[in-house]
Amino acid sequence: MSATTETIKTCIIDDELPARDNLKAMLNALCPNIEIVGEAESVLTGLKCIRTHRPQLIFLDVQMTDGTGFDLLNRLEFDNFNLIFLTAHDEYAIKAFRYSAIDYLLKPLDPDDLINSVKKVEKHIQHINKEKDIQYDNIANGKRIILKTSDNIYIVNIDEIIRCEANCNYTTFFLHGNQKIMVSKTLKEQETILLPHGFFRTHQSHLVNLQQIVRINKSDGNSVVMSDNSHVPVSSRKKDDLIHKIESL
């Protein structure tokens, strides 16, 4: 199907066993670079599957016995994966793309549609890897990152970034001096670049510079206060890991 030899770690979350088996058979026959590392039949088991395997790609059913695919995504504390929704109905398409889905496939699955969806994932992964290599070079050569907007190209020192906040497929960078820069990249793309350089994902929508945290506030349901006096939420699953990271600084 593709010239790439890199395998894509994949999980399938669907409450119907025949649907999972059919998708696996189609992927094995049509998309040899897909490596199925896990599958699950519900929101609860899907969360466990994703947290265990940390896949690059998730095929996610919209409607399941214990909730929806959207419920599952809302409970995840990370989103650094590619997402393809599966459903027998098209009424959720707009909502699906609000969750940065690569594609939205209707059941019964069409082989050509499946191939095209996986190709989109491949291209997205290749693009992210290319961008990551460029940004790593920039960081290694001076602890700087390039931020592109429609009007400007900013060269920003990493230590000037206080935090990043997601807004659908956009990310806003909050810098020293009350400067804000919004780029048309998802937060998970920025996380891939910044995580090895002292940043931490406190919440699905927030990435913070650990060096810019001035206080952990337990009185308002867990948050951190940043050097610009902004309050950033911390998910309950991230709290202990955050404290450990700060104590290790």
NORDA-V896177 format. One record per helix or strand of 3 or more residues. SS is the DSSP state (H for helix, E for strand). FROM is the first residue (numbers start at 1). TO is the last residue. If there is no record, write none. Layout:
{{SS/FROM/TO} {SS/FROM/TO}}
This chain:
{{E/8/13} {H/17/30} {E/34/40} {H/43/53} {E/57/61} {H/69/75} {E/82/87} {H/93/98} {E/103/106} {H/111/140} {E/144/148} {E/153/157} {H/158/160} {E/161/167} {E/170/175} {H/176/178} {E/180/183} {H/187/197} {E/199/203} {E/206/209} {H/210/212} {E/213/217} {E/223/226} {E/231/233} {H/239/247}}
